[in-house]
Amino acid sequence: MSTAYPPQEPHGTAPIPVTDPYATAYGPTVTQANVEKPKRPSVWPAVAAAVVTSLIVGAGAGYVAGSAGSGNAQQSETQNALEQPVRESLEEAPDGSVEKVAAAVLPTVVSIEVQGTRGVAEGSGSIISSDGYVLTNHHVIEAGASEQSQITVTLNDGSRHPATYVASDVNTDIGVLKIEGVTDLPVIEFGDSDSLRVGQQVVAVGSPLGLSATVTSGIVSALNRPVRAGQGGGESSLMDGIQTDAAINPGNSGGPLVDMQGRLIGMNSVIASLSSGGFGRSASGGSIGLGFAIPSNFAQRVAQQLIERGEATQPMLGVQVSVLESGTDGALISGVQPGSPAEAAGLTAGETVTRLNDRLIDSADALIAATRSRGFGETVTLEVRSPDNSLRTVDVTLSSE
């Protein structure tokens, strides 16, 4: 998988020398101010001494009284936890708990190992059909497309099975493989990623660093995060990511992100890493609480295309936008394809798209990701800013499948 980003000083009343480096850590040091003798007699030293004497006597009296009292107490029976029988908890995990979710989801999650000419790639996947289709990331199984590669899938029960590469899409980082010679496998249930809410609890399952059947939990930190990750060879994928703070590490790629009913609402794909300074499909620095998953509604649609046709297509506006363009507060249109939905709607080069329906568009990637997330043939409303800074709205019907 890849990479999908201060203390108070104590205050005192006694003066502390600025030149003493230990003053803050160990309290005030001796200064002329706090050792100067008082100008007139004071009773405070006597009172202080009396208090100290009283405390000492009181402590001693308490100790003597305690000793005397313990001699009259009846000796109690010694308890030893090492000699007690082990008691098994009979409480069943409540519905909606991480324990309950893990029990339901783990049998539907697999570990994937691809041995290719460039080495070994590892990741995770979700079983989406009882006869062995598995949903995972393109970057996990891309090497499996070669005839010289070997794919092995490990089920939750520990059994290992050969698998074949079906198809994958580099632009969306979604792929499908099929386990050979299996039937009646448990199947994960899809949830509706469009209904997710920020703050909603989620659970991630996978094989980080080869540790199969690992479960972590967290929340949905944000939605609609445009995340671009390098796929090697100059190619990259772009997702409209679900951001989560559930721990996701290399090896979690392709595994499910599920809601508290155990339904797949995302596929873990990218993490942000301080070591790499950005997003990526693998990061040596590991999880910093910034993981990203491909929404399940989108992944389900692409997986269906890959199984049925061997390739995937996405809804299109028919405009060219530069991902390198910055400082435009939107997606600057650099060109319009002839015969495209954008041309039919009257969009022109030089205009800037600032909103798609009710979603703010602040970059080229945001427009691409938002468009891909819509349905084929769907009509969307764009807010467009002209070069003279005037705003207008345009209805555009996206390309059909």
C-alpha positions in Angstrom: 0.0 0.0 0.0 1.1 3.4 -0.3 1.2 6.4 1.2 -2.2 8.1 1.0 1.4 14.9 7.9 3.8 22.9 22.5 4.3 22.9 26.9 3.8 25.6 29.4 6.4 26.7 31.8 5.5 26.6 35.5 4.8 29.9 37.2 6.0 30.7 40.8 5.9 33.5 43.2 9.5 33.4 44.2 12.0 35.2 42.0 14.1 32.9 39.8 17.5 33.9 38.5 17.4 34.1 34.7 21.0 32.8 34.6 20.2 29.6 36.3 19.4 26.9 33.7 17.9 24.6 36.3 15.6 27.1 37.9 12.5 26.1 35.9 13.0 22.3 36.3 13.9 22.2 40.0 12.3 25.3 41.5 13.7 28.7 42.6 17.4 29.0 43.5 18.8 31.0 46.3 18.9 34.7 45.5 19.6 37.8 47.5 15.8 38.5 47.6 14.9 35.2 49.3 17.8 35.1 51.8 17.7 38.7 53.0 16.9 39.0 56.7 13.7 40.6 57.7 14.0 44.2 59.0 11.9 43.5 62.1 11.3 40.5 64.2 8.8 38.0 63.0 6.9 35.1 64.6 6.7 33.1 61.4 9.9 31.0 62.0 8.5 29.9 65.4 5.1 29.1 63.9 6.7 27.1 61.1 8.8 25.1 63.5 5.8 24.4 65.6 3.9 23.1 62.6 6.8 20.9 61.6 7.1 19.5 65.1 3.4 18.8 65.2 3.6 16.9 61.9 6.4 14.8 63.1 4.7 14.0 66.4 1.5 13.3 64.6 3.2 11.0 62.2 4.8 9.1 65.0 1.6 8.8 67.0 -0.2 7.5 63.9 2.5 4.9 63.4 2.4 3.7 67.0 -1.4 3.6 67.1 -1.4 1.7 63.8 1.1 -0.8 65.2 -0.8 -1.3 68.4 -4.1 -1.8 66.6 -2.7 -4.4 64.2 -1.8 -6.6 67.1 -5.4 -7.0 68.1 -6.8 -7.7 64.6 -7.8 -11.3 63.7 -5.3 -12.7 61.2 -7.0 -13.0 57.7 -6.8 -15.8 55.3 -4.2 -15.3 52.5 -5.6 -15.0 49.0 -3.4 -16.1 46.0 -4.6 -15.3 42.5 -2.2 -17.9 41.1 -4.1 -20.6 42.8 -7.5 -19.4 41.7 -9.3 -21.2 38.8 -9.4 -19.4 35.4 -12.8 -18.0 34.8 -14.0 -17.6 31.3 -16.1 -14.5 30.4 -19.5 -15.6 29.3 -20.6 -12.2 28.1 -21.4 -12.0 24.4 -20.1 -9.0 22.4 -22.8 -6.5 21.8 -24.0 -5.7 18.3 -22.0 -2.8 16.8 -18.9 -3.5 18.8 -15.4 -3.9 17.1 -15.3 -7.5 18.4 -18.6 -8.3 16.7 -17.6 -6.7 13.5 -14.2 -8.5 13.4 -15.9 -11.8 13.9 -18.2 -11.2 11.0 -15.6 -9.7 8.6 -12.4 -11.6 9.2 -13.6 -14.8 7.3 -14.2 -12.6 4.2 -10.7 -11.1 4.1 -7.7 -12.7 2.5 -3.9 -12.1 2.4 -2.4 -11.8 -1.1 1.1 -12.6 -2.2 2.3 -12.0 -5.8 5.7 -13.4 -6.8 6.9 -11.7 -9.9 10.1 -10.9 -11.8 10.5 -7.8 -9.8 10.1 -9.4 -6.4 7.3 -10.2 -4.0 4.3 -7.9 -3.5 1.9 -8.4 -0.6 -1.5 -7.0 0.2 -5.1 -7.8 1.2 -8.4 -8.3 -0.4 -12.1 -8.9 0.2 -14.0 -11.9 -1.1 -16.9 -10.6 -3.2 -18.2 -13.9 -4.6 -18.5 -17.4 -3.1 -16.7 -18.9 -6.1 -13.5 -16.9 -5.4 -13.6 -13.3 -6.9 -11.5 -11.0 -4.7 -11.6 -7.2 -4.7 -8.2 -5.6 -4.2 -5.9 -2.8 -5.4 -4.3 -2.6 -8.8 -0.9 -2.0 -7.3 -1.1 -5.2 -5.2 -1.7 -7.5 -8.2 -0.4 -5.6 -11.2 2.6 -8.0 -11.4 0.2 -10.9 -11.5 -0.8 -10.0 -15.1 2.5 -11.5 -16.2 2.6 -15.2 -17.1 5.8 -15.5 -15.1 4.1 -14.3 -11.9 2.5 -16.5 -9.3 -0.4 -15.4 -7.1 -1.2 -17.1 -3.7 -4.1 -16.2 -1.5 -4.3 -17.2 2.2 -7.8 -17.5 3.7 -8.7 -16.6 7.2 -8.5 -20.3 8.2 -4.8 -20.4 7.1 -5.3 -22.4 3.9 -3.4 -21.3 0.9 -4.7 -21.3 -2.7 -3.4 -20.3 -6.1 -5.2 -17.4 -7.8 -5.4 -15.9 -11.2 -5.3 -12.3 -12.3 -8.6 -11.1 -13.8 -8.1 -7.4 -14.6 -7.2 -4.1 -13.0 -7.3 -0.4 -13.7 -4.3 1.8 -13.0 -6.2 5.1 -13.1 -8.5 4.0 -10.2 -6.1 1.5 -8.4 -8.8 -1.1 -8.4 -8.2 -4.8 -9.4 -9.8 -8.2 -9.3 -8.4 -11.7 -9.0 -10.0 -15.1 -8.7 -9.1 -17.9 -6.3 -8.8 -21.2 -8.1 -10.7 -24.4 -7.0 -12.9 -22.9 -4.3 -16.6 -22.9 -3.6 -19.0 -21.7 -0.9 -16.6 -19.0 0.4 -18.0 -16.4 2.8 -18.7 -13.1 1.0 -18.4 -9.5 2.3 -21.5 -7.3 2.2 -21.3 -3.9 0.4 -22.5 -0.8 2.2 -23.5 2.6 0.8 -20.5 4.8 0.9 -22.6 7.8 -0.2 -24.3 7.7 3.2 -21.1 8.0 5.3 -20.8 10.7 7.9 -17.7 12.4 9.3 -17.1 11.0 12.8 -18.7 7.7 12.0 -16.9 4.7 13.5 -15.2 2.3 11.1 -12.9 -0.8 11.2 -10.0 -1.6 8.9 -9.0 -5.2 8.3 -6.0 -6.6 6.4 -2.5 -7.9 6.6 -0.1 -4.9 7.4 3.5 -5.9 7.1 2.4 -9.5 6.5 0.5 -9.8 9.8 -2.7 -11.4 8.5 -6.1 -10.9 10.1 -5.2 -7.6 11.7 -8.1 -5.4 12.9 -7.8 -1.7 13.7 -10.6 0.8 14.5 -11.1 4.6 14.1 -13.5 7.0 12.6 -14.3 8.7 9.2 -12.1 11.7 9.5 -13.2 13.4 6.2 -14.9 12.7 3.0 -14.3 13.5 -0.7 -10.5 13.9 -0.4 -8.9 13.9 -3.9 -5.8 11.8 -3.4 -3.3 11.1 -6.2 -0.7 8.3 -5.7 2.1 7.2 -8.0 1.7 3.8 -9.6 5.2 3.5 -11.1 6.3 4.0 -14.7 5.1 7.6 -14.6 1.4 6.6 -14.0 -0.8 7.6 -11.1 -4.2 6.8 -9.7 -6.7 9.3 -8.4 -9.3 8.5 -5.8 -12.1 10.5 -4.2 -10.9 9.2 -0.8 -12.5 8.4 2.5 -10.0 9.7 5.1 -9.7 7.7 8.3 -7.6 7.6 11.4 -7.9 3.8 11.7 -4.3 2.5 11.5 -3.4 1.5 8.0 0.0 0.3 7.0 1.8 -1.3 4.1 0.1 -4.6 3.5 -3.4 -3.2 4.3 -3.8 -2.2 0.6 -6.9 -3.8 -0.9 -8.4 -4.7 2.4 -11.8 -3.5 3.5 -12.8 -0.5 5.6 -16.2 -1.5 7.1 -18.9 0.2 9.1 -20.1 -1.1 12.5 -22.5 -3.5 10.8 -19.6 -5.1 9.0 -20.5 -3.8 5.6 -17.7 -2.7 3.2 -17.8 1.0 2.7 -14.2 1.5 1.4 -11.1 -0.2 0.2 -7.9 0.8 2.0 -5.4 2.1 -0.6 -3.2 5.0 0.4 -1.6 6.5 3.4 0.1 9.8 4.1 3.7 9.5 5.5 6.0 12.0 7.1 9.0 10.1 5.7 7.9 10.5 2.1 6.4 14.0 2.6 3.1 13.1 0.9 0.8 10.4 -0.3 1.8 7.0 -1.6 0.8 3.4 -1.9 3.6 2.3 0.6 5.4 4.2 3.2 8.3 3.1 5.4 7.2 5.5 8.1 3.9 3.6 8.6 0.6 5.0 9.8 0.3 8.5 11.2 -3.4 8.4 11.3 -4.0 9.7 7.8 -5.2 6.8 5.7 -7.5 6.9 2.6 -9.9 4.3 1.2 -11.7 4.1 -2.2 -15.4 4.5 -1.6 -17.3 1.2 -1.9 -19.9 2.4 -4.4 -17.1 3.4 -6.8 -15.1 0.3 -6.2 -18.1 -1.9 -6.8 -18.9 -0.3 -10.1 -15.3 -0.6 -11.4 -15.0 -4.2 -10.2 -18.1 -5.2 -12.1 -16.7 -3.6 -15.3 -13.4 -5.4 -14.8 -15.0 -8.8 -14.4 -17.5 -8.4 -17.3 -15.3 -6.5 -19.8 -11.7 -6.6 -18.6 -11.4 -2.8 -18.4 -13.0 0.2 -16.7 -14.4 3.5 -17.9 -15.6 6.5 -16.0 -18.1 9.3 -16.5 -16.5 12.3 -18.3 -17.1 16.0 -18.8 -14.8 16.2 -21.8 -12.5 19.0 -20.7 -8.7 19.2 -20.2 -7.5 20.6 -16.9 -3.9 20.9 -15.8 -3.1 19.1 -12.5 -0.1 21.4 -12.2 -2.2 24.6 -12.3 -2.3 26.2 -8.9 -3.6 29.4 -7.3 -6.8 29.4 -9.4 -9.3 28.5 -6.6 -10.8 25.9 -8.8 -10.2 23.8 -11.9 -9.0 25.9 -14.8 -10.2 24.5 -18.2 -7.4 24.5 -20.7 -9.3 22.8 -23.5 -12.7 21.3 -24.5 -13.0 18.1 -26.5 -15.0 18.4 -29.7 -18.4 16.6 -29.4 -18.1 16.2 -25.6 -20.7 17.0 -23.0 -18.7 20.1 -22.0 -18.9 21.5 -25.5 -22.6 20.8 -25.7 -23.0 22.7 -22.5 -21.1 25.7 -23.8 -18.0 25.5 -21.6 -14.9 27.1 -23.0 -11.1 27.2 -22.3 -10.1 29.8 -19.8 -13.1 29.3 -17.6 -12.7 27.9 -14.1 -15.0 25.3 -12.5 -15.5 26.2 -8.8 -18.4 23.9 -7.8 -20.0 20.6 -8.9 -23.5 20.4 -7.5 -23.1 21.4 -3.9 -19.4 20.3 -3.7 -16.6 22.9 -3.7 -14.0 22.4 -6.4 -10.6 23.8 -5.5 -8.3 22.0 -7.8 -8.1 20.0 -11.1 -7.9 16.7 -9.2 -11.0 17.7 -7.2 -13.0 18.1 -10.4 -11.7 14.8 -11.9 -12.5 12.9 -8.7 -15.9 14.5 -8.2 -16.8 13.7 -11.9 -15.7 10.1 -11.6 -17.8 9.6 -8.5 -21.0 10.5 -10.3 -23.1 8.2 -12.4 -22.9 7.6 -16.2 -25.3 9.9 -18.0 -26.0 11.9 -14.9 -26.7 15.6 -15.2 -24.6 17.8 -12.9 -24.7 21.5 -12.2 -21.4 23.3 -12.5 -20.6 26.8 -11.1 -18.2 28.4 -13.6 -16.1 31.6 -13.2 -15.3 33.4 -16.4 -12.0 35.2 -17.0 -13.7 38.5 -16.1 -14.6 36.9 -12.7 -18.3 36.8 -13.4 -20.1 33.6 -12.3 -22.6 31.4 -14.1 -24.1 27.9 -13.6 -24.1 25.3 -16.4 -25.9 21.9 -16.5 -23.8 19.2 -18.0 -24.9 15.6 -18.8 -21.9 13.3 -18.2 -20.9 10.8 -20.8 -22.8 7.5 -20.8 -21.1 4.1 -20.3 
